[in-house]
Amino acid sequence: MTGTFLLVTNGHIDSLALSIAAIAWGIGAGVSQVSYTLIPAKLLSSFDDKLIVGWGMLLGSLPLSGFVLSTSAPKVSMITIISIAFIIVFGTMLAYLLYLMSTKYISPSVTGMLSAFEPLTATVLSVAFLGTHLAPVQLLGGLFIIATVLYKQFLIGRISGLF
């Protein structure tokens, strides 16, 4: 919690380093992360991974289908179509399928903890390639978060070794 506090406030208790919208989206992302890790656990024991991902994507697309069908498509180039297809196949479908398949080999809680490194990867890449600058307080907050994930992983390993 201290690490998140330092990242969000930049160490100043009276102001936020992020907009309220960014914080709301972050909380929503956290809730969805927990949901798509834990909800399909029973389904995965009974059905094929690809079937679950397919139905999930179909049902997830239904709320926006009216909007898509009522909007005229803009003119796009072939590179735009290829880029969108790449994002759909590799960035969404395959990524989610592999994530769900990993819960067969490791517990959902460990999978969730390992996925906590996704924001770290995004941060490192944004600093390395986009020139994003982090304040020392934000770096300290990131280190606190990483330390918590590693400690929790160590603790789970120690507890499971007792049984």
N, C-alpha and C positions, 0 to 999 in steps of 0.2 A: 504494500500500500504506500509505503514511503517513496519507493521508486516511481510509482504512477503519479503521486503527488508532485514530485520534483519535475517530472516530464510535463505535466499539465500546467503547473503554475510557474515553472522556471525558477522555483525557490522563493517566490513572492506570494505570501499568503493572501494578499489583498487583490490579486489580479490573476487572470488566466492567460497562458501562453497559446491556448487554442480557443477557437470559437465554440460557442455552445452547440452549434450544428455538428462540429467535429467530435465533440464529446458524446453527443447523442448517437451519431453514427458509430462511434467506437463501442458504446454500450450495446447497441443493436448487433454489431458484429460479434461481440462476446456472447450474447444470448444465442445467436444463430450458430456459433461455433459449438457451444454446449449442446444445442438441439440436434444438429446433424451428426454429432458424435454418439449421443446416447439414445435417441429415438429409434434408429434402425437396428439396434442390437438384437432384438427378438426376431425381426424380419430376416436378418442375415443368417440366423441359425436355421431358418426354414426355406429360404428362397435364394436364387442365384443373385450375385452382386449386380450383374448387368441388368437384370430385370428390375431390381429395386431402383437403380439409378435412372433407368428409362422411365419408369412410372413417376418417380419423383420429379424429373425434369418436365414430363408432360403435364402433371398436375400443377407444378409450379408456374408453368407458362399460361395456364388458363385465365388467371385474373387480368392479364394484359392483352389477351387475344382480341378483345373488342376494340381496344385502342389501335392495335396493329392493323386489324382488318379495315378500320375506318380511316386510316391515314394513307395518303398516297405516298408511294415510295419515291425518294429523291433519285436523281440520276447519280449513279456511282460508277467508279472505274473498276476494272478487273482486280486491281491490287487491293481495293477496299473490300471486295467480296472475298478474296483469298484471305485477307487479314481477319475479317469477321469469322470465316470458317475456321481459321486456325485458333482463334480465341475460344470458339464454341467447343471444338474437338479437344484441343490440348489444355487450354486454360480452365475449362469447366468440366466437360464430360470425363475425360481421362483422369484429370486431377482428382475429382471427387470419387471416381471408381477406385483408383489406387488407394485413396485415403480410407474408403470403406473396407477395402480388402485387407488393409493393414490391421484392422480391428480383429481379424481372425487370428492373427499371430501375436499381437500384443493387446493389452487391455485398453478399453476406450479412454481410461484416465491417463495412461501413458501416452497414447496417441494424441490426446488433447494437450498434454504438456509439451510433447515434441513439436506440435504445431504452434506453440507459443513462440518458437524461433522464427516464424514467418515474418512478424513485424520487425524483428531484429535484422533479418536479411534485407528487408525493404529499406530499413534505415541505413544499413551499411552501404547498400547499392546507391541510395540517393546521395549520401555523402561522397562516395567514390566517383560517381558518374554525373551527378546533377549539380554538384557544388554546394549542396546544403551544408550549412554550418550549425553545429550544435554547441550550446553553451556548456561550460564545465559542469554546471548543475544538472543539465539534461543528460550528460554522459554518466554522471554519478547515478542518476535515476535509472538509466538503462542497465548499469552494472548491478544495481540492487535487484532489478527484475530478473536478470540472468542468474544471479546468485540464488534467488529464491527458487527458480525452476530447477537448477542443478541440485540444490539442497533437498528439495522435495523428491527429486528422482533418486538421490542417494538414500533418503529416508525410506522410500518405498522399497528399494532394493534391500535395505537392511531388515525391514519388517518382514518382507516375503521370505528372506533367508531364515527367519526364525521358525517358519512353519515348514 
